[in-house]
Amino acid sequence: MSTLTARVRARSLVSRIAVREDNLENRLSTSLEMVEKRLVECAGRASDPHVADVVGYLVAAGGKRLRPLLTLLAAEFGDPRAAGVIDAAVVSELTHTASLYHDDVMDEARIRHGVPSVNARWGNSVAVMAGDWLLAMAAQLSADLAHSAMALHAEAAERLVRGQMLELLGPTPDNGPLPHYFGVISDKTAALLSVSLRLGALQSGAPAEVADALAEYGEQLGVAFQVSDDLLDITSSSELTGKEQGKDLAVGTVGLPILLVLTGEDARDDELRALLNSPTGVAGEDHRRALDLLRESAVMGKAREIRDERLARARSALRGLPAGPPLRALEALCDVVATRTK
């Protein structure tokens, strides 16, 4: 995916959440362009050109830029032109991109944003080091922001790594499969959405109670977003998502629909449970059959209910915030997560 295509995807998301809010849409689009330039500049700080190519690879491949967009939206509740707002958005995206480098190693992913993953091109060790470099760059930027920005970034990074480790370690007798799952995605996904919003509020000078409400919105939105990702892994094609279809199933990652099958007792899922519990993994024709059975299973509806319940919590967190285009955009983002296809 080219940088131009990545920018089209980011603008598309802005247009969907800022419908009929021309001033807000223009401000967000302009600020996201500034974020893109800073991301490229940061990746280019690597002293060795080859290192710069690796650390800038997924930056150039792009994405929805959801996290910097959340930072910019949160800043609308204060002064969106305040010093440091753009860099706060860059911190959010650099941290997210670092986590993608690590995730793709863990998942043995071959595709990311429609291009070969970093580990597929350069190997696992290089991918891990590139992710570490991006985390370090994000930390450097956060040091120049508001007083508590570095602490917020450190907390988010700690939660990201903890979530990745817990995912690898798996559930324990004291923490069953479902609580474990929600703990992992809270750390791996929700933490950074939450801190992205808090950073934007902090840098813009928004009131503390607004920052708290936005952070809670981000926690709930993040859980819903990950459940949505789990559903898309089963229902959407690689062409739409830019990722391998059924990747979670292929590598043994237990998304919510799969987890609901494994922990459920519905006799209609017996064949699917047998495939999922195969000691040799789910590959080839078994993989295709398991995906078909998952799409037909009642667990898909249950997972959607869980997603929608978290979105309701996210909307509830926004109550009491000042009315206006930024609030309507955050509400619209809940609708986007509920209906997304990629």
Steps between C-alpha positions, in 0.01 A plus 500: 500500500645839398521802726240665275262207552561517876407868498184423305402246769561753778301769319221251441469438873500875568223549245288227658512643850489871409203486263358850437763645735715669234712710735581202720570276201737756351685550830538126557612434142757778514631382836523138382712617206732664753507175697597307186790734431623473859475120491719486190741750655525293820565178310770682303688586820663159497867566430539199271298506173425127521363537853295798382351283225393233749358728769321711240358204310163472676483875548501534121254210462257705706169402654188668632702723738229445760720577799633837380148586388377436854776726635396777263131458586576518873695821440182653356370519858779746577721693257564270200778730380692487827869414489568128520163374374646371171793334677260341750316347203833381358589337833174306486562372147869416554406293805224323309729427206762358736238262638416384146864404439493291817153354436593381153798311643279339763233409245741402221305739278603529137290803403437834671313794343497316170880460476740228621554532874833620636582156637420345162745737330781531755444226757374489857804646674510808279124548541526490881789746503313734263201496734729581792652790304155647435409472868821684587423774248149539645653532848735773377212697356289460813784650707446832322125508563301598810641396835297179537521391134808284550338321795185441293702361212701277733180365654352427158821328382508291818140391445568416136793277589311344791210419271732341246667290769171390655375398158803273461477360854129422475231477769563362847275307742435827681424691179281303261497530120243780470638726778848435361389600150348829615805575712727446199303718259455768763878526522589435136235714331293710738796644693642689205164629379437629850838669538478647148188687609646602835816634332294713264293640783811563709690685225200714407431613854159331525357467854605195703145364516481511121830311472372236743177452303687476171743245645211280617340533157827378350518198731153383398545588133827307497340179625220536245752569225697182577184288508415654164846398375439144619175491303662647189775237511223247434262691274704735279734428212873574499442759226279704733697470822856492365564200726482127447146365528460266793852582621404469867359153440803393298758598763298396804409849622171470686272787400167547673281291262745209522519536877120495527492174303772339711337600830144433383287187499278554195473162326480678165866599548624146572666456159658844527627429852659179378683689226613773738627245752703309244849435640650564156340843455249623245641512148408430139148370447440492876576873514248575225239277664553658842456849354175394333371352825599808696308726261191285551534470879285684752820619669537767232178661619611470862832669420315782325283545809812531716648753255181705502479493881851647521405765245202590719741545793720721280204721410402516866846629591444798270195623691561839647765603249442831318263459206634576155677350198779321695247321721289403200812367327586278796144369505518436126822305551304251710271449202803444275636229732156333507480484120862481384605258228874573513 
